[in-house]
Amino acid sequence: MQQNRSSNKSKGSFALIMVVLATLLASACSSGNNGEGGASAKPEQSSGSPTAAATQSASDDPYANAPRKISISTFDRGQVSSDEGTYEDNRWVKWIREQSGIDVTIVPVPRNQAQDSLNVLFASGQAPDMVWEYDRAYIGKLVTQGVIQPIGDYIEKYSTSYKKYLQENPDLLPHMTFNGEIYAVTAKRPITAIANHGMWIRQDWLDELKLERPTTVEELVEVAKAFKQRYPDSTPIVGHTTADIYAAMFGAMNFLWYLEDGKMQYGATLDRFADVIALEKQVYDLGLVDREYFTDNNNQRAAQLWTTGKAGIYLGQWGNGANDIMIQDMLANVPNAKPEPLEMVASKYGKYGAYQESSPNILVAFNKEMKNPKAAIEYLDWLIDKGWYTLAYGEEGVHYKLVDGVPKRLDEDKFNKEVLYAGEYAVVRDQVVKAEDLMVMAADDELSQRIAALKVESLKLTLKNEFRRDIPYQPSFDEINEIRATLDKFIRETRATAVTQGAKYTGEWAIGEIRKEWDRLDGAKAQEIAQQWYEENKGSF
């Protein structure tokens, strides 16, 4: 039965893609300078948009009389204070229900164990109606497992605002499409979300030791050693994304495919990945990192070391959100500290940027057991049309005022407490932010302006060097997804062994073990499929 439904939906998905492509030229003319309005593009606070099904009779529409009720996952980042409530129940969840007219239930999953948690929910039949991830490969796994459904027909039949947005941004379609059908919705990232990982350093420590900022991997290690010698009780290098930043230095992210002399190769099997693990082991053996960072699953130890002035180099996010709060906390704890953004360092393979996201943002998929997909589409329409703005910026006059069309925060602490977590609910948003907006958006107090200036500099340095992404999006096939389900865990375990278990275990040993596991999982077949996919699609890249 499910197979027949998928077949029918594929026709709708295909039709939608054809309509979008056919209307591209007209859309380009009618949309004007869409996306150029910056953060100033405040949506009209209208009462809502009609859906395409508004005039259909109940007999034509099986969901016409269904309860307007949905559930959706969200990342629990620990940002909801006790007096605000919980991720499931707070001022914004109530506001969403009131403004959208849809009974929305929030299902939080821990940020660092999101995929594992969602897998458990699917396996137990308790997954929410809508689930989302940044990782396209994870959505591909859900397609392979058959737990989510094609949604092209739903967009075509029930959507107005999101369908219009998609017509204006047809380059998003390949990222939403799996096996020729649309399985997720997404929106474009502003540059503040394309920039993702970043490096920070204690400039006051460098000044005290009369050291220059490191520009190579080797210099980074030497600076960290100097910090340790000068501050014996410190942990020179801490962070939330240390392994990924090491990998980006060498252009070898373990979960990405790369083009090597025109041949597709998986990042974890490259010679360069051995260098990544060797660097991670080197700084561990030298005592330059927290001995317990492999078990710091919620990053609390890393944050504490950085914010209390016990660390000199932070490998994490370029700015925004929790990172702003950490800098604020550090300056409160150590008033003389000078945390400043650090440009990515070069390895022997060249100079690459830290991890940067591709243009599509969050990917939202529909549980195949969903009771009312019409309500889900209407919710997404409401978000992309106007709902996202308030969830991102708060209430005008309470959390922000408009300055030349840019939402300027009135009180940074109030925003961080009352609004920051609400951004998790804005899973699709038509948001454009310019670098120069960041200073305007920040509150006027001295500390907020100082942090905003650091963010502008960090954004500039983060985007200065291109992150090595050889192909615009990753292939998603059953064979590849099934390998990743096993290989990702194996890589984590192998990394931990190589780094922590002594001289016997090296980067070369680790890459050897990973390649053996890759072969055992029939990685050669996956590589063959990836190569065929590349040859068939490279003309559109």
N, C-alpha and C positions, 0 to 999 in steps of 0.2 A: 504493500500500500504506500509506504514511504517512497519507494522507488518511483511509482507513478506520479506522486506529488512533485518529486524533484524534477521529473521529466517535464511536467506541465510548467513548472516555475522557470525552467531553463528557457522556455519560449519567451516568457515575459522578460527575463533578464536580457536575453539577446535583443528583444525588441527595444528595451530601454536603452541599451548601449547604442543601437542604431539611431534611435531618436536623438540621443545626446550628441553623437558625432555629426548627424545631419544638421543640428541646430547650432553647432559651434560658432560658425561665422555670424549668424544672427545674434547669438548670445553675446559675442565679443562686441558687437555694435551697440546692443541695447543695454549692456551692463555698465557702460561708461567706464569710469576709472575705479571699478570695483577693487577693493583691497588697497586703495591709496589713501584712505581717509585716516589712517593711523588709529590710535586709541580714541580719537575724537568721534569715531563713527558710532555715536550712541543711537541704539535702535529706538524707533518710535514705540512708546508704551501703549500699543493698541490692545484691543480686547482679545485679539487672537486671529488666526487665519483659518478660513474655511478649508476643509479637505476636499479632495477630488470626489470623495464618496458622499458628500453632504446631501446631494439630491437623490441618492439611491434609495430605493425602498428596502425594507427589512428582508423581503423575499430575495432580493438581488445580493444582499450582503449578509453573510452568515455571522458577522461580528457587530451588526448594527445595534443589537440590543444587549450585547455582552457587557458585563460590568467594566467600566473604564478603570481598570486596576492592573498595575504591573509591578514587578520587582526588578531591581537592577543592582549589580555589584558595585562596590567602590573600594578604593585602596584605603586601608586604615594606616595612617602615618603617625598616629598618636598626637594629633594636633587639636583635638577637641578637649577644651578644659572642662572640668567637672561641673562648673556652674553654667556652661553652655549646653551640657547634656551629653549625648553620645552621637556617634555617626548615624545611628538609626533614628534618633529622636532629638531634634534641636529646632531652633528658630527657622532654619533654612528648609528643612524637610517639611515643616508646616507651611512655609511660604510657597514651596514648590507645589504642594497639593492645592493650595488656595488659588494660585495664579494659573496653573496649567489645567485645573479642573480634572486632574487624573489622580487617583489614589496610588501614590508611589511608595513602595517599600524599599528601603535601602538595606543591602546585605554587604557588610564590610568584610574584607579579607586582609590579613596582614600584608603590607607592601612587599616585604622581603620573602614571603612565602605565598604570594598571590596565586601562582599557577598550581602549586601543590594543593592549596586550599580549594581552589575551583575544581580541581580534579576529584577531590574527595566529595565535594557537593554534587558533581555530576554522577559519580559512581553510586552515591546514596540516593539519587533521585531528588535531591533538595536544591539543585542549582537554581538561581533566579532566572526570571524570564529573559533578562538581558545581561550579558557579561561583556567585559571589555578588558583590553590589554593594549600596551604599546607594541608588543612583540607580534609582528605579522605571522611569524613561524608558529606561534602558539595557536593563533586562530586557525592556521592550516592543520594543526594537530586535531583541533576540535572538528574540523571538516572531515578529516580522515576517520575519526572515531564515530562520526555520524550522530553527534549530540547537538549540533546546531543545524539550522536550515537555510536554504537560499531565500533571499528577501527581495530580489528584483521586482517580483510581481507586487509585493506590498508597497514598495516605493512608487511604482507606476500607478497603482490604484488609489492609494490613500494619501500620498504626500503632495504638498504644494511648495512649502518653503524649502525643504531639503532638496526636492527634485529640481527646483530652480537653481539652488546653490550648486548642485552637481552639474547642471547644464553649463554653468558659468566656470566650472573647474573640472573639465572632463579628464584632465591628467591624473585625477585621483582614481579613476576607474580601474586601472591595472592593479592597484594596491588593494582594492576591495574585491577583486575577482579571483575565484579559485575554481579550477576545473571548468572554466567557461561560464560560471554563474557568480552573481553577486552574493556574498555571504556576510558582509559587514558594511557599516557606514563609517565614514571618517570625515574630517575637515582639515584644512591646512593649518600648519603651525605658524605662529608669528616667529620672528627671528629670536625672540627671547625664549622660545621653546625648541627651536632648532639647535641653538647652543645648549649643550647639556652638561657634559663633564668639564671640569676645570681644575686648575691647580692654584694654591695659595701659599704664601711664604711669610714668615715673620721678618719684615724688613728691618725692624729694630735689632733683631739678632744678627742679621747680616752686617748692619752698620757697626755694631759693637765689635764684631770680629774682623771688620774691614774686609769683607768678602763681597765679590760681585755675584749677581744673580746667576745661577747655573744655566747653561745653554745646551749642555749635552747630558746624556745619561751618566757618563763618568763624573762630570762635575756635580751632578745632583747627588750622587753617592758621597762625594768628597765633602760637599756642604753639610750633608746629614751627619757625617762622621765628625766634622768640626763642631756642629751643634751638640752632639753627644759628649764630646770631650769637654766643652765649655759648661754644659748643663748636664751633669751625670745622671740626675734624676729624671731627665726628660725622655720622652719617646719622640725622636725627631720626625718620623713620618707616620701619620695616621690618615684615616679617611674612610669614606663610604664606598668608593669605587676604585680602590687601589689596583686590583687585578686588571680591571678594564683599562685603566690609564697606563699601566705597564704595557699591556697588549697594544694599545693605540700607538705608543712610542715606536713599536717595531712593525706596525702595520700588520698585525696578526691577531685579530679578535677571534676567539675560538668558535664563535657561533655564526660567523659570516663566511660566505664564499668569496674567493678572490680569483682574479684572472692572472695566471702565470704563463707568459708566452702564448696567450690565446687559449689556454686550457683552464677550465674551472677546477679549482682545488679548495678543499674545506680548510678553514683557518687553523683548526686544531691539529691538522696533519702537516702543516708547513714547517720547514726548518726554522723559520723565524720564531715559531711558537716555543721552541726549545730555549731560545734566548729570553723570551718573556719569563718563563719559569726560572731560568738561571738567575735573572735579575731579582725576582721575588725571593729566591733562596738566599742570594747574596746579602740583601738588606736584612733578612731574618737572622742569618748567621752572625752578622755584625752587630746585632742587638739594636738596630735602628728602627724597628717597628714593634708594635705591641705583640708580645708572645701569645696573646689569647685572641688575636683578631679573627682567626678562623671560626671561633665560636661566638663572636660578637654579632649575632644575627640581627639585632635591632639597632646596631651602630651606636648604642648608648655609651660604650667605653670610648670609642673614637671621638664622639661629640664632647664628652666630658674632658678628655685630655686636651682637645683643641680649645675649648671655651674657657678652661681654667689656666691656660697659658703654659701647659706642660708639653706642648708639641710645637715644632717649628715649620713643618710642611704639611699641608692638608691636600689630599687628593679626593675630590668629591665633585660638587656642583659648581658651575660658574657663578651662580647667584640665584636670586629669587627664593621665595618661600622660606624653608627651614634654614637655608644657608644664611639669609639675612639675619635671622634670629640668632644663629650661632655667632656671627660677627658682633652683633649687639651684645650678646652675653659675654663674649670675650672682652670687649671694651669696658663692660661694667666690672668684670672681675680683675682685669689688668688694664687700667686706664692708659698706661704708657705704651701698650702694645700697638704695633703698626702692621696689621695683616694686610697684605697687598696681593693682587692677582699676579700669577707667574705664567709666562708663556710656556707652552709645551716645549720640552727639550728634544734635541735630535738624537737619534741612534745611528748606528753604523749603516743603516738602510736608508737614512734620509730624515727629513723633518716632516712629521705629520701632525695634524691637529688632534686634540682629545675628541672623544666620541661626540659626534653631532648627529642629530636625528635627521631622517629624510623628511620630505615635506608633509606627508600625511601624519596626522596626530593619532589620537586614540582610535582604535578599531572596536566598534560595538557590534556584537553578534547576538542573534536571537536563538534561544533555547528551542529545540524542536518540539518540546512539550508546552510551549507558550500557549496560554488560553486566549489572549486577545492581541494579535499582532497589529491590529488597527490602532489600538490605544498606544502601543509602543511607537508606531510611526508618528502619531499625533503628538506624542511627548517629544520626540526628536525634532519635529517641526517647530514646536513651541520653543525648544532650546535654541535652535539655530536662528530663529526669527527674533527673539528678544530675551528669552529666559537666561541665557548664558551671561549677559552683561551684568546683571545685578549679582549673580553668583560669583562673578569674577571681581567686581569692584565694590559691592555693597550698596547701601542706600544713599542716594544723593542727599546732601545736607546733613547726613549722619556720619557717613564714612568717607565721602569725597565731595568735592565741588568741581565743577567744570571750569577749566582754565584754557581758553582757546580750544575748547572742544575736548581737552584731555582730562580724564578723571584724576584729580589731585587728592591724595589722601589727606584727611584732616588730622588724624592722630595715628601714628604708626602702631603703637601698642594696641590701641582699640581695634585697628584693622587686623593685626596678627591674631588677636584673641577671637574676634567676632566674625571675621570674613574669610581668613586665609584657608580654612578647611573647606569652605563652601565651594571653592574651585574644583574640588574632586567631583562635584555633581554636574559640572558643566562639560559633559562628555563630547558634545559637538558645539563649536563656537565659531562665529565669523569674526575673528579677532585679528587685528593688525596693530602691531606696536613698533614704533621707531626707536632707535637707540636714544635719540634726543628727548623722547618722551619720559625717560626714566627719571630724570632730574625734576621734571614738572610734576610727575605723578607722586613723588615722595612728599611726605609732610615737610613743613618749613623749618622744623627745629634742627639745630646744628647736627645732632647725631644722625637723623634721618637723611639729611643732605650729604653728610660724609659717606654713609653707606651707599647712597644712590650714586655718588661719584665713583666709588669703588666698583659698583656694578657696571657702570658705563665702560670703565677701563677694562674690567674683566670680560665683558661682552666683546669688546674690540679685540682683545688678545685671544679669546677663545675662537673667534671666527677668522683670525688672521691666517692661520694655517689650515688647509683643507684636510678634513678627516679622510683617511683612505677608505673609500667605498667604491669598489671597482664596478659594481652594477647597482642600478638605482633601487632595486628591491630583490629580496631573496626568493629563489624558487621554492615552491611548496608542492611536494608530491608525497603520496603515501609512504614510499620507500624512504624518502629523506626524513619525513616526520617521525617514522617509527624508529629510525636510527637515533635521532636526537633524543627521543624519550629515554633511551638507555645511555647514550654517550655523554650527555650533559652531566649526569650524576657521576659517571666514571671519571670524567675530566676533573671535576671538583675533588674527588677523593684522591686521584693521582697527584694533582697539584699539592694538596695538603701533605701527602706522604713525601713528595720530593722536597718540599720546603722545610718541613719540620723534623725529618727523621735522620739527619746526619749526612756525612760526606758520601756515603755509599749511593745515595739517591741524587741524581743530577738532572739538569734539564734534558740532556741527551737520553738518560734513562726514561724520563717521563714521556718524551715524544715517542720513544720506542714502544712503550706500553700503550699509548694512545693509538698508535698506528696498528698495533696488533688487534686492539679492540675494534678499530675501524674495519679492519679486514674481516674479523670474525662476524661483524654485523653486516657484511656484504657492502662495504663502503664503495667498492669498485663499481657496483651496479648503480648506486646513488650518484657517483661521479659521472657515469655514462649518461644518466638521465639529466643531470644538471647541465652537462655539455650540450646535449641535444636541445634542451630548453634555451640555452644561451644562443645557439646557432639560429633557432627559430625566432627569437625575440630581439636580438641585438640591433636589428634595423630600426626598432622603435625606441631605443635608449637615447 
